[in-house]
Amino acid sequence: RFVPKRMVPFSFPLSKCALWDPVPMGDVIGAHITYYRNPRLSLVEKTLRLAYRHAKQNEKKLFSCFLLGTLAVDEDGEGVTLTIDRFDPGREV
């Protein structure tokens, strides 16, 4: 499941005072959500229909929009569920 081509290392912004030693220690590990959890996607049909209708009515081939939802850990702790339930077409400006 580890895809090194897509993985991007993260870093913290520079500051004058560090609370920890920034020198790397130990082996590199993957911090991808699918490394330890089984992801599941749940999409509300109404949201998908709104996004589809907006895409068909839009005159541009490319446009920006937002799909909003919640991320929750399953009760058994083995998986995560992303539930997308809102559509926001965004603003042109």
N, C-alpha and C positions, 0 to 999 in steps of 0.2 A: 504493500500500500504506500510505501514511501516513494515519492516522486521528486527526486532532487532537482529536476529542471524547473519545476514550478515553485519549489520552496524558496522563500526569500528570508534572509536573516533579518531580525529586527534589532534595533538599537534605540537607546534612550537619548534624549536631547542633551547637549553639552550643558554643564552647570559649573559654577565655581566651587561648589562643595559637594563631594560624593559621600553617600552614606554607606557604601560598600566598595570593596576593591574590584575595579572593573576588569582585572586580568582574568581571562578564561581559565577555568579549572575543570578537569575531567574530560570525559568523552562527549562528543556532539550527540545530541538526541533530537528526534523529530518532535515537533510540537503541533502537528496537524490534528485537526479535530477527528479525522477518521482513523488515526493511528491507534487510539484506545477506545473509541466509541463507534457504535453502529448508527450512522445518520439516517434520518427519515424525513421526507418532505411531504407536507400536507398543504394543499392549495385549495382555497374555497372557490367553488365554481363561479360564483357571482364576481369575484375579483378577477378571475381569468377572462370572463366575458367582457367586463369593463375595459380591461387592458386591450383585448382584441378589437373591440369597437373603436377605441381611441386610436389604435394603430391604423385601422382601415380608413378612418375619417381624416387622419393627418395627411397633409399634402407632401410633406418631406419624406424622403426615404429613411433618414435617420432622425430620431428624436429621443429626448430624455424623459424618463419617468421613474417613479419609485414604487417598489413593491414592499410593503411594510408588514411585519409580523412579529412573532415571538419565538424565542429559542428556549426549550425546556429540556431538562434531563429526565429521562423516563424513570418510573417508580423503582424499577429493578436496578437502576444505576448503570445499565449496560449500554444504553443508547441515548441519542439526543433527537428531538423532533423540532423541526423548523416549520411553524404554521404561518403561512402567508394569508392574511385575511383582509388587507386593505390595499387600494391602488390610489396613487397620487400622480396625476399627470405632470406635476411640476409647473414651473413658470418659464416663459420664453425669455425673460430678462435675467 
